[in-house]
């Protein structure tokens, strides 16, 4: 029973434990801007169109930040790049505090929103590239699960507390809290070990077969030194090497196809207001049913994170990911078929849980099966794709809902998810056998002298969990 609870084995690694403990502070204290920025924009403009425009600017900044940081993370010490990105976000929050205090002009606020997106994109990318340097391959799923649990918890509690504090403390105080909370992460990142670029590793033959490559170096693609699905590009080609790696790895393309099927075809969040009104009699402007819809999915995510021991020890991450995607498609179909709230809400809770499993193993596969020399650029590209996916889902489901109605659109999305995942698994059987590499992705980081390595297992009671 205890093994089914949150998998805390990564907390036995001192560097990861300090970093994760610091993220507990910023998960809530660093998430107030999620509600503060839209509130300030609407108060200043009185226009929802301004909020939409700011979202476009933020996403543009995220794309630039993710792609740039990914390239830098493969060429410089990742600890230094992450420290610079976190410092940039802290300075952005400090500038937002000053802007709100002085009631600055709208163009400066929009520029700061763009900077916020830029630093978010950079941090998301570098974190994905740093984690495999802190943990061995068999702990990547558990480490990703712990990080996601904190992040999702912050996304729930941060805006909730922020909304309560705005009328009492003011917007400027929320920004100041965000900036101060980031100091904990800056200290934790400063204490991480150095992570300079390391040479690409040579592959094993079984690893090349798993990736769907021959292992012959054609002198152009940089495939000759692939690790399990890994490219041997030396970093001179910039983003082109990352794109080439994704394009030529059957395994990673299958992972991306499964994830996008679940995220784009099977994510009907934009239809929740219409579904709540037309099927369950909610008020036109939103009511309790709509609130339950929006709360059910995160509840499933948190529940899965608290029970991560049930799935983070699965070695065949590809099989776990495909099964979770199929389960998600089935829950979406059930959501569209039922007209009973007592069935719809559990379907969304279960959907949140299986999507957490899916994302945990997707991250583990992409991190373990990408050479460290390319990991930053690949993570940057994935950050852009996976961030843009929900926006595309909103567009497609909104159009389908207007054409055939919310319930048929939801059912169609779930069925398309099931079909797409099944076709991908059939076409790329490597996905089902994908597991952590038998050998580490790079030379293991030495244990810190101050604290000898402990056997893998639940962390001590004194550990922050």
Secondary structure as the mmCIF struct_conf table of DSSP 4:
data_model
#
loop_
_struct_conf.conf_type_id
_struct_conf.id
_struct_conf.beg_label_comp_id
_struct_conf.beg_label_asym_id
_struct_conf.beg_label_seq_id
_struct_conf.end_label_comp_id
_struct_conf.end_label_asym_id
_struct_conf.end_label_seq_id
HELX_RH_3T_P HELX_RH_3T_P1 UNK A 2 UNK A 4
BEND BEND1 UNK A 5 UNK A 5
HELX_RH_3T_P HELX_RH_3T_P2 UNK A 9 UNK A 12
BEND BEND2 UNK A 13 UNK A 13
HELX_RH_AL_P HELX_RH_AL_P1 UNK A 14 UNK A 29
TURN_TY1_P TURN_TY1_P1 UNK A 30 UNK A 30
TURN_TY1_P TURN_TY1_P2 UNK A 32 UNK A 32
HELX_RH_AL_P HELX_RH_AL_P2 UNK A 33 UNK A 45
HELX_RH_AL_P HELX_RH_AL_P3 UNK A 48 UNK A 75
BEND BEND3 UNK A 76 UNK A 76
HELX_RH_AL_P HELX_RH_AL_P4 UNK A 78 UNK A 102
TURN_TY1_P TURN_TY1_P3 UNK A 103 UNK A 103
HELX_RH_AL_P HELX_RH_AL_P5 UNK A 106 UNK A 134
BEND BEND4 UNK A 135 UNK A 135
HELX_RH_3T_P HELX_RH_3T_P3 UNK A 137 UNK A 139
HELX_RH_AL_P HELX_RH_AL_P6 UNK A 140 UNK A 169
HELX_RH_AL_P HELX_RH_AL_P7 UNK A 171 UNK A 190
TURN_TY1_P TURN_TY1_P4 UNK A 191 UNK A 191
BEND BEND5 UNK A 192 UNK A 192
HELX_LH_PP_P HELX_LH_PP_P1 UNK A 193 UNK A 194
HELX_LH_PP_P HELX_LH_PP_P2 UNK A 199 UNK A 204
HELX_RH_AL_P HELX_RH_AL_P8 UNK A 205 UNK A 211
TURN_TY1_P TURN_TY1_P5 UNK A 212 UNK A 212
BEND BEND6 UNK A 219 UNK A 221
TURN_TY1_P TURN_TY1_P6 UNK A 224 UNK A 225
BEND BEND7 UNK A 227 UNK A 227
TURN_TY1_P TURN_TY1_P7 UNK A 228 UNK A 229
BEND BEND8 UNK A 235 UNK A 235
TURN_TY1_P TURN_TY1_P8 UNK A 236 UNK A 238
HELX_RH_AL_P HELX_RH_AL_P9 UNK A 239 UNK A 248
HELX_RH_AL_P HELX_RH_AL_P10 UNK A 250 UNK A 260
HELX_RH_PI_P HELX_RH_PI_P1 UNK A 261 UNK A 265
TURN_TY1_P TURN_TY1_P9 UNK A 266 UNK A 266
HELX_RH_3T_P HELX_RH_3T_P4 UNK A 269 UNK A 271
HELX_RH_AL_P HELX_RH_AL_P11 UNK A 272 UNK A 280
TURN_TY1_P TURN_TY1_P10 UNK A 284 UNK A 285
HELX_RH_AL_P HELX_RH_AL_P12 UNK A 288 UNK A 306
TURN_TY1_P TURN_TY1_P11 UNK A 307 UNK A 307
HELX_RH_3T_P HELX_RH_3T_P5 UNK A 308 UNK A 310
TURN_TY1_P TURN_TY1_P12 UNK A 311 UNK A 313
BEND BEND9 UNK A 315 UNK A 315
HELX_RH_AL_P HELX_RH_AL_P13 UNK A 317 UNK A 337
HELX_RH_AL_P HELX_RH_AL_P14 UNK A 341 UNK A 368
TURN_TY1_P TURN_TY1_P13 UNK A 369 UNK A 369
BEND BEND10 UNK A 370 UNK A 370
TURN_TY1_P TURN_TY1_P14 UNK A 372 UNK A 374
HELX_RH_AL_P HELX_RH_AL_P15 UNK A 375 UNK A 404
HELX_RH_AL_P HELX_RH_AL_P16 UNK A 406 UNK A 427
TURN_TY1_P TURN_TY1_P15 UNK A 429 UNK A 429
HELX_RH_AL_P HELX_RH_AL_P17 UNK A 430 UNK A 433
BEND BEND11 UNK A 438 UNK A 439
BEND BEND12 UNK A 441 UNK A 442
HELX_LH_PP_P HELX_LH_PP_P3 UNK A 443 UNK A 448
TURN_TY1_P TURN_TY1_P16 UNK A 449 UNK A 450
BEND BEND13 UNK A 451 UNK A 451
BEND BEND14 UNK A 456 UNK A 458
HELX_LH_PP_P HELX_LH_PP_P4 UNK A 459 UNK A 460
TURN_TY1_P TURN_TY1_P17 UNK A 461 UNK A 462
BEND BEND15 UNK A 463 UNK A 463
#
